[in-house]
Amino acid sequence: MTVDVAPPRGGPDRKRDTLARLENDIDVWVATAAPDGAPYLLPLSFVWIGGGLLLATPESSATGRNLRRSGVAHLALGQTRDVVLIEGTVAAYSREQVPADFAAQFARRHWDARESTPPYGYFLVTPQRIRAWREENELAGREIMREGRWLV
């Protein structure tokens, strides 16, 4: 069986498509690691705010603890044949510390996590590296952000 493959996108198109995903998708895969290096992966809802992905999860959960402790996360959007991989730094906020406009934007899109039990924390992941590709023909040039700066 042969798979029809679209021609590769240029850098500006990949950036445009990536920003559209960040503005319109509602869930993202979040990968973290425990202090002993054990990996942890789960989907979380997010909202794109001011150049970062705002997540909410119970502060006492493995993901909440890992994000707060390490200050880094790896995120993935999309299918395996249309993927956006993000490596970012994390700013952690308790529900008492989260900026009101961040919590309000998250609540408008999902639910008011400030009212959740057990207590939820908010985590703003600021992308430092982004890679985006669809097929093998897009592997070259897949890195579209490095050190927090767009390359395209």
N, C-alpha and C positions, 0 to 999 in steps of 0.2 A: 504494500500500500504506500502510495506517495502522498506526502502532505504538501499542500500548497502553502508556499511561504511568501509573505509580502516582502517587497524590497525594504532594505534597512532604512530606518529613520536617521536623519541627521541630528546633531546635538540640540539645536533649538527645538525641534519637534519632540525629542525625548524630554527636555525640560518642560515644555508646555504640557505634555501628557502626564508627566509626574506631578506637576502642580495641580492639574485637574483631578488626579487621583487623591491628592492630599486634601483638596477642598471638598470633594464629593463622596469619597469612601467613608464608611462609618466604623469599620473594624480593622484592626491590624494585628498580625502575629508579633508577639513580644518575647524575645529570648533574653534570659538573664542567667547568671551563674551564682551558686551558693559559695560561701567562703571556701569550701573544700573543692570547688571547681565543678560540682555536679550541675549539669545544665537543667534549665527549667523553661518550658515553652507553653504559652497559652494565648488565645485571642483576647484582646481588650477593645472596647470602644474608645474612640478618640475624636477630638476636634482639632483642626488646624488653626492655631492662634499665633499670629505675629512671628511666623517663621519656625514654629515648633509644634509638636504633637502633644496635646494635653490628654493624659490618661488618668483614669481613676480606678483604684483597686483597694481592697482592705489593707490597711497599714500592716496588719499582722500576718498577711498572706506571704507565701514564699516570694512571690513577685514583688510585693511591696517592700519586704525586707531587703531583697537583693538589689532593687533599684536604689533604695536609700543608702545602703552600705557601699555599693560599688560606684555609683554615680555614672554608670554607662549602661546602654542597652543596644541591642540589635533588633531591628524591626523589619517586617516583610509585608508588603502589600501585593495583592494580585495572585494570579495563577502562575504555574511554573513556566508557561509560555508567554507571560506578560508580567514580569516581576519588577518590583522596585525594592531594593535592599537599602536600608538606612542604618548607619552606625551613628549614635549620638551620645551627647552628654546629658545628664539628668539633673534637674533642679526639683527637689522634693518639697512638698508643702503639706502640712496637716490641714484638716478641714477648717481649723481656726486661722491658719496662716495664708491660705490660698487667696490671691487677689480676687476681689469680689467680681470683677468683670470676667475673669477666667472661669470661675464657678458658674456664673450666669450663662456664659456661652455653652459650657458643657451641659448645663441643665436644659437649655433650650433645645439642644440636639438629642439628648439622651434622657437623663433623669437628674434630680438634684442629689448628688452623692454626699453632700454635706449632711443629709438627713438619714443616710444609710447606717445600718447596724449589721456587723460591727463597724467601728469608725473607718471610713475610707480616707486614704491620702490621695493627693493629686501629684502627678509627676509630669513635668514638662520636658520632653525630649527634644533637644536642639540638634538637628542634623549636622554632623561633621563630615560625613562621607555618604554619598548616594550613588548607587549603581542601578541602571535601568536597561533592560533588554527584553526582546521578545523571542527571538530565535538565534541560532548559531551565527547567522549573518549579522547580528548586532553585538556580538561579544566585543569586537574592536570598538573602542569608544564608549563602552558601557559606563565608565566612571564619569559622572556629570557634575559631581561636587567633591571637593577635597579640602580638608582643613576648614570647613564651613564656608567655602567660597565656590560659587557656581563656576564651572569651567566652560560653560557654553552660554 
